[in-house]
Every structure is written in C-alpha cells, then in structure tokens.
Amino acid sequence: MSLIKDGVSDVKLMARGWRWGRRGQVPRSAEPFVLPSKSTVFRSEWSRRKPAMVAREIAQKGGLEPLFRSQVRTQVEGLDILDRIEGPVIFVANHASHLDTPLVLLSLPDAWRRKTAVAAAADYFFDTWWRAVGSSLIFNTFPIDRRGGTMATTPGEVLADGWSLVIFPEGTRSPDGWMGTFRMGAAFLAVEHGVPVVPIAHRGTFAAMPRGQNWPSKGRRQLTVRFGEPLRPGPDESVREFAPRIKEAVAALLDEDKSTWWEARQRASANQTPDPAGPKVAPWRRVWEQSESPSKVGESARIRAWRR
C-alpha cells in the first residue's frame, strides 16, 4: 500500500512540473513583451444590402415589434424634428438596458428606421458567430471595438453610404440607471463628416430590464423616449467643445421628460439642469430611484425586488 501511495505522489509531483501544452518554463512576468496581433472582426456589410434589408423588415415588423409591444408600453415625443432634417444623422442616446436599441429603432418612422444602423460593442455582440449574425440581421448592428482594435467596417464608412447611426456614447449599459461618462466618438464623427447629431433621452428601460436581467419585468412597464433638436458643430468648434453640448442636450431632454418643457427650458437657461449622473449617495439609493418606471398611473411602478 505504501508503494502505491509513493507512486501516486511521484506522478502528481511530475505532473505539476510537466510542460503541459505550451506552458512556458519561466513566469509570465519574466517573458519579453510582444504586441498582440491585430485581427479584423466580423464583416457586416451584407446586413445593409437589399436581401438583408428585406429580411430585417420582416423580422422587425413581424416578430420584434409585436413581441416588444407585448412586454412594454411606450410614449414617444419629438418625432416632428425628423420632418425638418434629412439623413444621415447620428442619433445619440443614454444607455441603461438592452431594451434601449429596440426602443429607439421602433420609435423611428419606418423610412428612417430602414436606413439606420446601430454601433455595437465588438467584444460583446460579435464574440460568437450566431450572436453577430443575429444582431446584424435584426438590429442592423456593426461592430466597434472598445479596445481600439482594427475594424472591418468603420462608422465613417456607414455614414458615407447614407446610413444614419445610433450611438450610445457611454459605451456600456449603466449599472444603476444613471447616465455615465460620454465618450467623444459621436462628436468626432459629427465634426469629421459634417452630419447633425439628434439627441435622444429615454427613461424606464432600467426599471423594465436592468443590467443582469434577461427578460423585461412583468406588467408591461412604461417607457418614454424623447427626440431633441438636431445639433450641428460650429465652423471652428472642436470635438472637445462639441461633445459636452451633446451631453447637455440629452440631460435637458431627461429633465424635460421628468417635468415639463417650460420648466426644463428655464433650468437650462439658468444652467441648473439636474446632473444626469445622479446624486452622490449609496449605490442602493441610486438603484432605488431608477427602479421606478415613468408611469402615469398612481400605483407604484418599482421593480419587484423593492416591493418585498
């Protein structure tokens, strides 16, 4: 018995020191630094061609929209501004839930929706072929690399082809429903390609389906979405100067949606628009405030977790 135990111990000791696969003989910290190879991600040009456009129209109007309307209620304001402009434009919105993309797309008039593409994170929506094909076909997404890699298609190329873009400058969904830091990609594209930015503010998507939840909460929660006046960079306005104007416009729309147009305009003119990043309080307090849907009904609309 002792001989068997000693043999097993020797085998385990040898296994710990064996170079399984390509394991190096030195610690990773002592290995020379090698630049990672650049790789081109999923190509999505096919999703903006006629056959894919027809398939997407069937998928959105025959499947996505009925399913979406069965789960949530929506209220859309400000679409009249689209009657006064021509595409392409860059739609810029806050980002709190996976419901944001279908909410924005299905709120657009059909003519605009059919010529609008959505910028999506390559490391999330294009990490597997089935997710890449599905999101490209149904939502007309194209990948953008949040880590600065090489892309098969750039936003500039999509704009040049006459497609409007939906961009979430926060880069990821909010963990608590409040607006995060805006990156400058949308402002750069607007300045570089001379296209207007249409700010969009929506509320209720976090309460309906917060981060970590895979399906909307029960009860057809209320969502609101509001389109603002288009913004155009000035002749000598830099990207760093234009980007804050976009964020301020989204913040003003959020304030307007919570109160009234007149009250929001008064606060904006006095530079007193509430900070869309929310109060600096405990995390649970921030989540608590954003867990209520913008419903007009008198009963509480907070998510189930807070009603126990």
Secondary structure, 3 states (H helix, E strand, C coil): CHHHHHHHHHHHHHHHHCCCCCCCCCCHHHCCCCCCCCCCCCCCHHHHCHHHHHHHHHHHHHHHHHHHHHHEEEEEECHHHHHHCCCCCEEEECCCCCCHHHHHHHHCCHHHHCCEEEEEEHHHHCCCHHHHHHHHHHHCEEEECCCCCCCCCCHHHHHHCCCEEEECCCCCCCCCCCCCCCCCHHHHHHHHHCCCEEEEEEECHHHHCCCCCCCCCCCCEEEEEEECCCECCCCCCCHHHHHHHHHHHHHHHHHHHHCCHHHHHHHHHCCCCCCCCCCCCCHHHHHHHHCECCCCCCCCCECHHHHC
